[in-house]
């Protein structure tokens, strides 16, 4: 093994690899099936195992052959009802709630917008963040600064634990569409912890999507508009009477409901007035009546003393809203290419269903169009889907801590709870740039051959050089001023000694030390993410199928993991690779050394362009 995916046998050139995704063969069962654009239900007698596998990929995160067989046995109607309405799912199948580390202190609310705002408040009021300024001694404001940086670090680390908790739900839940829908809404109503700076709000929003993501869109929209994470992310605190902030009013129309071109700048300004005073206290919605503009407004042809809920009701009446939301759901769950006439029909149907998301998805998942060649294995998996579906198909029941889920998905372009913009993540081919294709293969490599130099990122500063430099200097005996000098400054010169001592006596606080101390305080309190490698037994899996030849093994792995068939040449190449690694064509004879060759072949298989499609 040369260690990286670029060395895999038979690797395509990176340009050809990227282009190959668009030209892969359709599964035989989909070819000639027809039905493109046809929303009528697939005939019951056309249903088969391959249809069940496709449905489980799109309405969830895929599954083992046993899970596919169980779904296939239910028939089309039963399978859709199982996945969408949870029919037959045990009533006690409740996933664990998030296990808080206990990092939040009441004095942290409301959290200041910046370190300067924090220290200015401390100087003016004699306290900030629930901590009083020291009455004497050196650096009187330092405990306040430490607390400011503590919460920045602790909230970020706890948010990463939320992402692990959520990914574990995706992996283990018997209701995969609940989590798949929540993932969709997280990209639709995108907020980022970097700005919200409160893991509790981010967790609350995820739970909102889990609880209401398959319910009524109007109710979901109202709940999101009152959600503290969204209010913090889109600057509700400065949306007040007499000085409305237009961020939320613009985004609710442009990105969340109607799309561009269906409103005017006047609608944005008037809508912003309607949402004035909508704010939060801690993790709860709060209407600040004194900040609300209760005057007459004109919005999308409606005039009156409109408030935020009135504006949302008007938005829900627009034909553009049903068309926009239906199209976005379709592109996520079915395929990206959407004919304008079909988009109109989808909008009409969603409106006729009173925006009930579960009913709309059940209609899509039952349709001929969903199983048509244009829909099958044409959607590029997002990073979170790729990782979770890989673990599901391997039969894992718990997310490994090695490799790190957040590092892997972030490196592939999708760090949960950290979308890049309010527009969420781009989809489709943006996931498979040449560099990202290599990283996808290297994720598989780190699963089957774990990195022995792995360093837990939740125990190590992401900007480690700066923090660790301070750490080492302090432990070498330097005072705080010398230890926190920026890089390039001579901290050991005798000529600086006097000024260092003077600074130790006179400075109000040291920002670099606060950043260092805040990290220490955070890792003291944030619970570590559990760390273990993926416990694979590929040899046991293959032995259980009584496979005799390398080609039979390759065909079995391809059926388990791929949504499209391998061409014969690629399958032969992988079989030859397995034969060489085994040293024989007799799989049973190699039973005692089967595991490592299987891992090598699995790495090569899951690095193919075929595996990027689901």
DOVEXMAR-622028 format. One record per residue (C-alpha): residue in one letter; x, y, z. Coordinates in steps of 0.05 Angstrom, whole numbers, plus 5000, padded with zeros to 4 digits. Last residue first. Layout:
N
AXYZ ...
This chain:
614
X446651454909 X452751644870 X459751754897 X460951004897 X460850964822 X466651464817 X471150934848 X474551034915 X469650564948 X472049984906 X479550124917 X478650174992 X474349544991 X479849184953 X485149365004 X480549195061 X479048515031 X486548375024 X487348545098 X481748085123 X483147445083 X489247195120 X486246595156 X480946445103 X485746425045 X483845715024 X476445925025 X477846484976 X481146014925 X483946464870 X490646484906 X496046954930 X490747334969 X493448014950 X494347804878 X487347494874 X484248114906 X487548564854 X485348094798 X478248134824 X478748894826 X481148904754 X475748414732 X470348864763 X473349474729 X473249114661 X466148844671 X463149524685 X460949594756 X453449664764 X450450294796 X447950404867 X454350124898 X455849864968 X452549194978 X452148984905 X459349194893 X461748804953 X458148174928 X460848254857 X467848344884 X467247724927 X464547314869 X470247554826 X475347354879 X472546644879 X468946204930 X463646604966 X460246255023 X456246875043 X458146825117 X465446775097 X464947455064 X462147805126 X467047445171 X472847675127 X470148385127 X470348405202 X470749145217 X471049505283 X471450215259 X476650555303 X475150795373 X474651475405 X468951735447 X468452505441 X471352805504 X466653155553 X467453905553 X469354155623 X476954135629 X477654215554 X474154885558 X478155165616 X484655015580 X482155335516 X480055955554 X486855995587 X490356025520 X485556545491 X485956945555 X493556905552 X493357205483 X488557745505 X492557985564 X488658415613 X488859075650 X496259185639 X500159545694 X504059065739 X505758525690 X507259075640 X512359365686 X515558685695 X515958585621 X518859285611 X524359125660 X526058465627 X526058715556 X533358915553 X535358225578 X532857925513 X528957275522 X522257435490 X525157665424 X518857815383 X518157405320 X511657055342 X507257495386 X509157585459 X504757145502 X510256795542 X513757455557 X507557785585 X505357165623 X511957055659 X516856545630 X518355915669 X519255395614 X512155175627 X509555865608 X513455845544 X510855155525 X503555345534 X504356015498 X507355645438 X501955125444 X496555645434 X499655975374 X501555325339 X495154965356 X490155385317 X485254805318 X487154705392 X488053975411 X483353565455 X477353615409 X481853485349 X483752785374 X490752655344 X491352055297 X498451825284 X496451095275 X491751305218 X486750745212 X487150255153 X479950075134 X476750715159 X482751175143 X482950895072 X475551025063 X476651755082 X482551755034 X477951584976 X473452174992 X479652604999 X481752424928 X474952614902 X475353264941 X481753464905 X478853334836 X472353704853 X466853234874 X462053574922 X461054184877 X458353674827 X451753624862 X450254084920 X452154774944 X451754835019 X447355305059 X444755955030 X445956305097 X453356175083 X458955675095 X454755165134 X457855035203 X452754635243 X455254005206 X461854085170 X460453965096 X466154075047 X470053425044 X474953675096 X469053865140 X466253165132 X472752845152 X474553325208 X467653295237 X467252535235 X474252425265 X477551825235 X477551505285 X471851685332 X467651125302 X460151245297 X456150695329 X451950135300 X456649925244 X453749455191 X458849635137 X453049905096 X451150375153 X458350615161 X458850785087 X451951105089 X454151565146 X460451785111 X457551905042 X451152215069 X455252715111 X459752875051 X453952985002 X452352404956 X452152554882 X445152434854 X444552044789 X443951344818 X436651284796 X432851914777 X433951954702 X432751204696 X425751264727 X424651024798 X422651694827 X418851864763 X414351254770 X411951554836 X411551244905 X417551624935 X414852284907 X407852184935 X410651975003 X415052595001 X408953044991 X404952705046 X410852755094 X411853495077 X404653725090 X404554385052 X396954415049 X396853795005 X393854204949 X399754684956 X404754114950 X400953854890 X400854524854 X408254634868 X409853944840 X405754084778 X409354744765 X416154414775 X414053864726 X412554384673 X419254724687 X423154064678 X427453904738 X434653654733 X437353584804 X434452904820 X429852564870 X430852734944 X434653384941 X432253654875 X425053464892 X425253814960 X427954444927 X422654414873 X417054334923 X419554924964 X420055384904 X413455184872 X409555224937 X412555904952 X411756184882 X404256064886 X404056584942 X399256455000 X404956215045 X408356885038 X402057235064 X401856775124 X409256915137 X407857665136 X402157585185 X406657165231 X411757725230 X406958285247 X402358665200 X398859305221 X395359305153 X396359265078 X396958645034 X399558694963 X406058334975 X407258745038 X404459425056 X405459635128 X401260005179 X404660145246 X406159645301 X413759725296 X416459265350 X422159485394 X417859665455 X414159005447 X420458585455 X417857905432 X422057355462 X423756665434 X427356215483 X434555955486 X437456525526 X432757095515 X430757165442 X428757685391 X422857905348 X422258645363 X422058835290 X419358275246 X413858685213 X418659255199 X423258775161 X417358565118 X416159285099 X423359375078 X423558715041 X416958835007 X419459524985 X425559194955 X420758794912 X418358074912 X418057464867 X424557554829 X428957134874 X426156514910 X419456434943 X420456085010 X427056005048 X432456315004 X429656954973 X423457065015 X425856885085 X432757145066 X430457855053 X426157925115 X431657615157 X437058085135 X433058735130 X434859065195 X429559565217 X431860225247 X425660605271 X422960005308 X428259485319 X432058955280 X438859015315 X437958415360 X434858015304 X441657965270 X440657395221 X444756885259 X441957065327 X434757025304 X436156375267 X439356055328 X433956335373 X428356015332 X422356475323 X422856495247 X424455745248 X418055605286 X413956015237 X417055655179 X415854975210 X408555135221 X407855345148 X411754735125 X407154235160 X410553615186 X416453195163 X421753665189 X417853815253 X421253415308 X427953295275 X428353995247 X426754295315 X431853835348 X437154105300 X434954815318 X435354685393 X442354395385 X444655025349 X441555455404 X444855045458 X451555055421 X451855815429 X456456235386 X451056425335 X456356705289 X461356125286 X455655655304 X452855735233 X445655775210 X442655485147 X435055435139 X435655025075 X442054645092 X439454465162 X432654325129 X435753775087 X439453475146 X433053465186 X429653105128 X435152575128 X434552515203 X427052375202 X427951975138 X432451485176 X427151255225 X430250615253 X435951065276 X442950795283 X447251175233 X443251815227 X442651835303 X450151745310 X451052325261 X446752765307 X450752585369 X457252705332 X454753385308 X452453565378 X459553385402 X462253865351 X457654395380 X460454235449 X467454395423 X465255055391 X461255245453 X467055095498 X472055485456 X467956125450 X465556035522 X472655995549 X474856585508 X469857045543 X471256715611 X478756845604 X477357575586 X473057645649 X478357325693 X483557795662 X479958445679 X484158615740 X490758465705 X495358535765 X492958685835 X486759045859 X479159045861 X478658475811 X473058585760 X466958185777 X464857575737 X457757435714 X459657515641 X461758235656 X463358625720 X465459315744 X460159635701 X464060095655 X470659725655 X467359045649 X462759295594 X468859555556 X472258875567 X466458495537 X465358965479 X472758915462 X472258145464 X466458145416 X458858075408 X457558005482 X454057375508 X447257525539 X447957065577 X454756825601 X452756945674 X448356325672 X454355855662 X454255365604 X459254795602 X454954245631 X457553705585 X450653585555 X448752875534 X444252965473 X437952555476 X438251815460 X434051555402 X427051305414 X425050645383 X420050485437 X414150525390 X417349995346 X417250195272 X411349845239 X408950465204 X414251005209 X410251505167 X415551645114 X420051025117 X415050495137 X409450805096 X413850805035 X415950085045 X408749865057 X406250194993 X411949924951 X412049214977 X413849035049 X418748485029 X423249004995 X424349365061 X426648735096 X431148545038 X434349245039 X435649205114 X438848515105 X443248765048 X445849295095 X443350005092 X442550645053 X442651335086 X435351505087 X429651675041 X434451704982 X438751094995 X432950695025 X428750834963 X434250604916 X435249954956 X427749824956 X427449924881 X433149434873 X429348924914 X423148954871 X416949344856 X413949284785 X408048884811 X405749464854 X405449924794 X409550554807 X404851104829 X403151674781 X408052254784 X410552144713 X416352614697 X420752034675 X416451404678 X420450954633 X423250294659 X427650204598 X433850224640 X432050234714 X432549484727 X439149454690 X442249964736 X444350584698 X451350624668 X455951174690 X457051784646 X456352374693 X460952064745 X466251924693 X467752664685 X471052714753 X475052084743 X477152284673 X480052924701 X483352564759 X486552044713 X483051384727 X485950914778 X487050194754 X490349984818 X489950484875 X495850954882 X491851594880 X488051344941 X493651444990 X497950985033 X502750684983 X500050005000 
